[in-house]
Amino acid sequence: MGKINTEFSLGLFTWQAIIIVSVLLWMYCLLDILKNKFEQNDKLIWILLVIFLPTLGSILYLSIGRNKKIKNN
């Protein structure tokens, strides 16, 4: 039988947590963009930005793009 490695690697755990948070943030932003309305071509621009620059695009969308949505009254 082989030896089972039971060591906990804090570095590996940290990178895995960062990747999981980034993917969840990316998915949240894409879904939020797709289900809301924007003026003119803003929706297409935000989708392309979030797809091609996932982490930076998601952060920019959350800080700038969410304020650009058309409000449904």
N, C-alpha and C positions, 0 to 999 in steps of 0.2 A: 504494500500500500504506500501511496505517496504521502508526503508530509503536507498538511493543510496549513496555509499561512493565515494566522488570525490577527496579524498586526493591523492596527488602525493607522492609516496615513492621513494626517490632517491636510496636507497639501493636495492630495487627490480628492478628498472630500470637498475642499474649498473650490477646486476647479469644476467638479461635478455640480455643486450648488450654483455656481455662476452660470454654467451652461444651461441648467434647468430653468433658472430665473430668466435668462435671456430668451429662451425659446417660448416660455409662457408669456412674457412681455410682448414678443413678436406676434404671437397668435392673438393676444388680446387686442393689440393695435390694429391688426388686419381685420378682425371681426368688427371692431368699432367703426373702422373706415367704411367697410362694406355695408353696414346696416344703417348708416346715417347719410344725410344729403349734404352736399357742399355746393358752392357756387361754381359755375362754369366747369373748368377742367381740374379743379382742386382735388377732387376725389382721385382721379387718375394719377396726378402728381404725387399725392401722398402714398398711394398704393405702390408706385414704382420706387419711391424713396425708401419705404419700409421693406420692400422685397430685396432691393439691391444693396442697401446699407442697413441691415437688420437692427443692430443695437443702436447705432447713431440715429437712424431713421425713426425708430420707436421712441427714443428720448425726445427727439425734435417734435414728433407728432404729439406726444403727451404735453410738452411745454408750449407749443405754438398751435398745432393743428386742431386740437379739441375746441379751441376758442373760435375757430373758423367755421364750425358746423352751423347749418341753418337750423334755427330753433323751430320746433314744431309746437305751436300753441293750441 
